[in-house]
Amino acid sequence: MAVTLNGTAASTSFGTATTGGAVGMPAGIVAGELLCALLNNTGGSVSTGAPAGWSPGVTESIDGFGTNDTALFVRAATGTEGATQAFTWASGECSALVFRLGGASPTTPINIASAPGTATSGSLTAMTCPAVSTTVPNTMVIRLCGVEQAATMSDPAGHTPIGFTTANAGASGGDPAVRAAYQMQASIGTTGTAVFVTTSGSDRAWITYTLAIAPAAIAQLPSYTQSSDLYF
């Protein structure tokens, strides 16, 4: 079974400092899907603010132009999530992107996740996602990026966009942005690195991740032994 991106990602941004809010869920959630919520916050940790039923996939915090915190949470969908879910964080602005995946392993959806790629200095336009080595075939390789300020971002070459959102259109430092993209990898082994690109001159404390989503196992049909006896 192949992992698929289902429907359209939901984007939510909080352009004034706050300690949490209602993060929009994508439409059409079906029980058994894997929900992924990517949050980037510029005032405090998001890693402790997930609602019940969500588990941290990856989390990281760095200090660049202030604090930049990026986290991914995952959840096995029940179909009863509603239009929003309440996430909390310490303070500051936040951008969130939530998307649906079908066909992921129900027991171990994240095959492997990278350590973060980070930078705490400005004036960078290329944000590199680390490589990982998958251990199962037919994974969906997802690249994630949280940046302290960005008006626009482009996806890595050869990747399909999942979504992008930014607070206050990335007008000034502390207006966080998140972006995600994916590509399929049939074989076991390294994914290589991938690069998100954003406009120059923005604050550039950023965090990137690479993670591979494992597909659900394909049920094996029972085997039969042909009998040599023929009946008429």
Beta strands, then each sheet from edge to edge (+ up, - down):
strand 1: 4-14
strand 2: 20-24
strand 3: 34-41
strand 4: 55-63
strand 5: 67-76
strand 6: 84-88
strand 7: 94-102
strand 8: 110-113
strand 9: 117-119
strand 10: 126-129
strand 11: 139-147
strand 12: 153-154
strand 13: 160-166
strand 14: 177-185
strand 15: 194-198
strand 16: 206-213
sheet 1: 1+ 7- 3+ 5- 4+
sheet 2: 2+ 6-
sheet 3: 8+ 16- 9+
sheet 4: 8+ 16- 11+ 14- 13+
sheet 5: 10+ 15- 12+
end
